[in-house]
Amino acid sequence: MDNPDLWAGLPTLEEEPPGEDDAAPDVWEDPIPLTGHRKRPAFPAHVFPAWLGEFVAAVAEETQTPVDLGGSIALAVLATAAGGRSVVHVRGHWREPTNLFTVVALPPGTRKSAVFGLLTDPLYEAEKQLQAAMKPVIVEAELTARLAKEAADKATARAASADGNKRDEMVATAIGLAQTADTLTVPAEPLLLADDCTPETVTSLIAEQGGRLSVMSDEGGIFDIIAGRYSGSPNMEVFLKGHAGGRLRVNRQTRREYVDAPALTMGLAVQPDVLVDMGKIKGGKGRGLLGRFLYSLPLSTVGDRKVITDPVPEQTAATYTARVIDLTLSLAGWTDPALIQLTPEADAALITYQERVEPRLRARGGRLGHIADWAGKLVGATARMAALLHLAEHGGNGYAHPVTEATMRAAIELGEYYTAHALAVFDAMGADPVIARARSVLEALRTHEWREVSKRDLMVKLSRSEFPTANDLDPVLALLEDHGYVRAQAVHRTGGRGRPPSPRYLVHPRLTTPTA
């Protein structure tokens, strides 16, 4: 495995040296560790438009990093450009904003910062251009506000010293000028990106920036902050509402404000242990924070990297920079978000995907039942990614064209990629109760040194709080059989009446005789 620390504490067995009777029919292969079987596909960069896919691939080549790293950051870059300025109309009253939470995990020394810089540099350039364009407007607004306040103050002074018949008229004039001065606001300097900052700061920045913000970082400190590094208790409201677009309350010193539809994007590159720590944030799973991230856990390339690599072609880099800046600037002025529609064919493809995902969410037997809080948001996330791929293809006027079926299928491929990686990440977090119960069964098999055991025998020894019924043991035994820890034996009925025989299982000899 690429990062042993991530899987520390999970059951595994030492490798068994080959013996003389390896070909014997009753030989046991080494069991597969309970969390080591998840297949994590490579990021499908081919789903990107050519200008973006070529840049992501070129960055991966120059830095000798997994394409997953650049691919996930690229999605966050698109979401930074479009989030809060566009929404995708799925069907009926269902609309999805185009902001995303992405997090990719790789061990230290894997050049995360270098890739992060190459992908995000155009956003900082776009931010500078927005700031330069806004500077004269800010100066004019500051001057206008100052003059209005001075006029109100002078009118107030005159009204205070007025006498007799003119006093009421001058007080009314002063009140009118004061009200006018109070309505004048100075626009904030445009800000697209923030680093690790407190929830209170994120809330204030979202309000200042017209409801949008992106937190981009190649470290995982933001999770410590969410967990309560400074406040002593978790504070995740702005992150929950910023992802979903729920109304956000902002408490100012002088007044209370609301952001009707906040759009927060998060693009993070962290070490794998940070993902495990995420799972320990109090309320992180129950309140849905963990379910909002698109996770990527690629294999490290360390040890297999080339020393001499091909640099990113200048034209490829220039095209990437120009397209990101153009998309960002073209959408920056939208106050009412641009509405992106789906073609009927794109909607049909999404419906088919939704129908495929839904049975997986079942608590019993569903492949994604143990991460239903994450998987329940999968179709919505897929619609968001389809809109971002569409905007990457068509630029800021993407609202003039509907999302095609091909683009939707590309987004669905991304959805399947992130599903596979989410399963691996949640395994590491210990989210799957079947795996936790499988560890209990393994411990019982080791303790009692059974070479063969019945399901009934296991139920006698296992905790009823963990296994209330025999049916609760079925998925566990199926998992252990899939991983090679046990083998189901054929059940032979005698033909008589009475209770049928309990299913029996052979136990891997390494569990009962560790030196075997």
N, C-alpha and C positions, 0 to 999 in steps of 0.2 A: 504494500500500500504506500501511497505517496506521503501520507502524514500519519505516523503511528499514534501521535498524541490525540488525534481526533477520535480514534477508536479505542483509546485506553480504557481498560476495565471491561471491554466486551469479550464474551467467551471465544476462545480460540484454542487450537491444539498445536503442539509442536509437530514439525514435519516428520513423518515416519520414513526411515530409510527403506529402500526397496529390499524385499526379501526374496528368497529363492522360489517361493510358491506364489509370486505375484499373479500368476495366471490362473490360480485356483478359483473356482466359481464362487467360493464363499469369502473371498478376500474383500476387505473393506477399504474403500478409498478414504483419503483424509476428508473429514467433514468440512463443509464450507462455513466459515464464521457467520453468525446470525445476521450481522449487518454488512458483511462483505460481498454479498451476492448482487447488490443493486448495480445494474448496468447504467453507467452514466455516459450518454452519447456526447460526441463532440458538438460544439455549437454550430448550427446550420447557417453559416455566414452566407451561403448562396441565396438565402431568402431576401437579402438586402438588395436594393437597387445597385447597379454596377459601381457607381461612384463610391458608395459606402462599403460595399463588400470588398472591393479592391483595396481600399485603404485599410480596413480591419485586417485583411490577410497580409498586407505588406507590413503593417506594424507587428503582427505576430512573427513574421519572418525576421525582421530586423532585430527585434528584442528577444527572439527565441522563447516566446511565451505562448501558452495555449490560446487559440483563437477565441475561446470562451471569454477570456478576460476583456479583450477589446470589444467583442460582440455585446456583452452585457453593458459595458460602459457606453457604447454607442447608442444603445436603446435609451439609456438615461440622458444622453446628450440630446437626442431627438425630443424626449419628454420635457427637457428643460426649455427647449425652443418653443414647443407647442403647448405645454401645460398651462392651463388657465386662459388660453387664447383660442382653444378649439375643443369641441366635444363631438362625439360620434353618436348619431341617432341609430340605435339598433332596431327597435320596432316599438310601436305603441308609444307609451310614455317612458320607455327605457332609453336613457342616454348615459353614456360613459364619458367622463373627462379623459384627457389624454396624458395625464401625469402618471408616473410609475414609481415604484420602489424596487430597485434592483440591488442585489448584493452578491459579489463573487468572492470566493475564499481561496487563497493560495498561501502556502507556507512562507516564512521570511526568506528574503534573498531571491525572490522570483520576479523582480523588476516590475512590481505592481505600480510603483510611483512613476516610472518612465512611461509606461503605457497610459496611465491616467493623464499625465501631462500632455502627451501627444493627442489624445482624444478630446480633452477639454479646453485646450488653448484657444480654439476659435470662439468658444463661448465667452472667454474673457475679452477677446478682441471685440466681439459684438457688444459686450457690456460697455467697453470704453467708447464705442461709437454712439451708443444710446446716451451715455452720460454727456458726451460732447454736444450732441444735438439738443439735449435738455437744458444745458447750462444757461443759455440766454433766457429761456423760459423761466428758470428758477430765479435768476437775477431780477427779471421784470416783476415776477410775483412777489419777491421779497420787498422790492421797492414799493410796489402798489400797497402791500399790506402795511408797511411801515408808515406810508403817507396817510392811509386810511385811519390808522390808530392815532397818529398825531392829530389829525383833523377831529377825531372823536374826543380825544383828550382836551383839545382847545375848546371845543364846543361845550364840554362838560364843565370846564373852568368858567366859561362865560355864563353858563346857565346858573352855576352856583352863586355867582356874584350879582346876577340880575335881580331887579326888583320890580315889584308891582306887576303892571299889565304885560310886560314882555317875558316874564319868567316862564310861564306855562309854554309859550311858543318856543323859547330857547331850550327848555327841557325836552320838548318833543323832538326838536332838531338834533339834540345831543344823543337821545335814545336811538333815533334813526341812523345816525352816523356810527354809533357803537355797534348796532346790529349789523350794519353793512361790513364793518371792519371784522366782526366775528365770523362772517361767512367766507371771508377770503382765506384761502389756504395756499401754502407754498408746497408745490409738488416735491416729493422726495427724489433724491438722486437715484436714477435707475440702478437696480441691483438684481442680477440674475442668480448669483451663486453665493452661498454661505458655506462655511466650514462647520466643524463641530461647535455648536453653540447651544445655549440652554433653551428649553421649551419656551420660556418667557420671551427670549430674544427672537426665536423663530416666529412666535405669535405676532410680535410687534412688527417684524420685518414683512410678514405676509400682509398685514394691514397696510403698511406704508407702500408696498409694491403692488397695490391693486388686487390683492388676493392670490398672488403667485410667488413662488420661491423654489429654489432647488438647493438641497444640501448635498454637496459632492465632496467626498473625502476618501483618501487612500489609507485611512486608519479606521479603527472601530470605536473611537472614543465616544461617539454619539450614543452608543448603547449604554455606556456607563452613566452618561448624563440622563438618559431616559429612565434608567433604573434608580436614579436618585442620588447621584454622586454629591450634588450640592444641596438638594432639598431634603434628603433623608428618606424619601418615599418616591415611588414611580410617578412620573408625570408624562402621560402619553396622549393626552386629549388632542393636542394640536396635530400630532402625527396621525391619529385615527381619523379625525375630521378632515385633515389636509389631504389624505388619500381618497376618502370617500366623497369629499365635497360638501360635507355637512356644515351648517351654519356655525361659525366660530365667534365667540364673544371675546372682545378685547377690552380690557380695563385700562383706561387712561387715568392720569392724575385728575383731570378736570371733567372727563365724560366717559361714557361707556359706548363702544362701537361694536358693530357686527360685520363680519365678512360673510356675505351670503353664500358664496361658493368657493372656498379656498382650494387652491391647487398646489399641493406640495409634491415635489419630486425628490427622490433620494437615490443617489448613485454611489455605492460604496464598494471598496475593495479592501478586504480584511483578511486576517489570519484565520485558519479553520477553527482554532479554539474559541474565537469570538462567537462563532455560530452556536457552539455548545453553551457559552455564557448567555447568549440571547434567550435560550430556552429556560434559563433560570430567572429571568426578569419576572417579578411578581405581577401576575395578571396579564403577562404578555400573550399567553395563549388564550386565556379565558375572555379577554377583551378584544382579541382579534388582531393585535399588533403583528404577531408572527405570521398570521395568515395573509398579510398584505404584501409581503416581499416575494419577488421572483428570485429564487436561489440558484446559484451556479457553483458547483464544487468540482472543478476540472482536475484532471491529473497533472501533477507538476512535471515540467520538462527538465528539471534540474538533473544533471547527470547524462543527459542526452542532447544537450545543446551544442550547436555548431559554434566555433570560435569566430570564423569569418562568415559574415552574413551579408545579404543584399540589403542595402538601405532602401527606405521608402522612396520610390521615384518622385522627383520634384513635382511633376505634373499631377500625379495622384494626390500628393499632399496639398497642392494648391487648389485642386478641384474640391477636395474635402473641405478645406477651410472656407472657400467661397460659398459652397452650398449650405454649410451650417450657418454662416453669418447671414446669408440671404434669407434662409428660413426663419431665423430668429428675428431679424429686423422686419420682415414682411408681416409677421404676426404680432409684433410688439405693440402696435397701435390699436389693436382690437380691444374694445371695452366689452362689447357683447361677443361671446365666443363664436368663432366661425363654426357653422354646423356642417358636419361631414355625413353624407348619406351612404347607404349600402345599395348596391344593385340587388334585384331580387335573387340573382344567382348567388351573390355573396351571403345574403341572409339565409338562403337555403343551406349553404355549406355550414354556416354557423349553427343553424338549427340541428343539422345532422350531428355535428360535434357535441352540441348540448345534450342531445338524446343519448349519445354514447357515454358522456361523462356522468349523467345523472345516476344510473345504477351503481356506479363505482362509489357513490357517496353513502351507500347503505352502511349503517353502523355494524351490522352483522354480515360478513361475507363480502362487503364492498372493498375493492382494492384500495380505495382512498378514504374509507370510512374513518380511519384513525386520524386523518388530517382533513376532515371535512371542512373545518374552518378555513383552511387554505384552498382546498379544491373547490369549495363553494364559490370562490371568487375567480376561478380559472377562466370561465367563459367570458366574464366581464373583462378580465385582463387580456384575453385574446382579442376581443373587440378593440380594446385600447391599442394593442400592438398593431392591429390591422390598420387603424387610422394613422399611426405613426409611420408605418411602412408606406402608406399612401401619400402622406405629406412629404416623405423623403423622396418619393418618385416625382411628385408634381409640384413641390415647393409650396409657397405661401398661398397660391390660388387653388390648392387642392380641394377647397370647398366647392369649386365649380364643377368637379367631376366626382361621381360616386365611386366608392371602393369596389373593385372588381372581385370576381370569384377567385382569380389567381392570387390576388393579394391576401384574401381571407384565408386561403389554404396555406399560404406562407406563414401567416400568423398562427394558424393551428399547429403547424410544424414546430414553431417556437413554443407554443403551449405544451406540446408533448415533451419537448426538450426540458422545459422547466419543471414539468411534472416528475420526470425521472430523477432530476437533481433534488427536487424538494423531498422525495421519498428518502433519498440518501441522507439529506440534512436532518430531517425529522427523526430518522433512525438514530443518528448521533445524539440528538436531543432527548432520546428516550420517549418519543411520542407514541410509539406503537405498543399498545398494551399486549398484543400477541407475543411480541418479542420479549417483553418483560416477564410474561407468564412462561415463555419457553425457557428462560433462564431458571425459573423455579423448578421446572420439570427436570432440566439437566442436573440441577443440584440434588434433586431427589434420586435420580438415577445413579449419580456418583456416590451418594451417601449409602444407599442400600445395595450397591454393587450387583444389581440385577443384570443377568445376561439375557434374560427374556422376561417380559412383564406384560401383564394384562392391563387394559384400560381401567378395570375395576380395582386392581391393586393400586394403581396410581391415585385414583380418587380417594382411597382410604388414607393415603399418606399426605396428600396435598391439602392446603388450607381451603376450607369451604368459603372463606371470605374472598379468596382469589378465584376459586373455581366453584361457584354456587351449584352448577349442574354439570352432568357429564358432557352435555353439548358444548360447554365452554372449553372442554379439553380438546375437541375435534380440530379446530384450526391450529392449535398448538402442535398436536401430533402431526398434522399435515405439514406444518412448517419444518419440524424436526426431521421428518422423512425427506422432504425436499432437500434439506441440507446434509443428509447422510448420517444423522445421528441415530436414527432408528429405521427398522424395516418392518413394514406391516406383513403379518403372516395370514395365510388363507384361513378363514373360519370354516370349520367343518361342523355341520349340524348332525345330530344323532337321529333326528326324525321324531323324537319323543316330544311330549309336552313340556311346558315349563319355560323358564327364562332362557333366551338364546345365549350361546357362549359369548363371553366378553372378547372383543378384539384383542389380539396379542401382537406384541412387537419384539423383534430381536433388537438388542442394544449394542451399539458400537463397542467393541472390546476395549478401546482406549478409555472409555468412561469407567469401566469396571476394573481394568488392569492397566493403569497408566503406562507401564513399561512394556506393554505388549507390542 
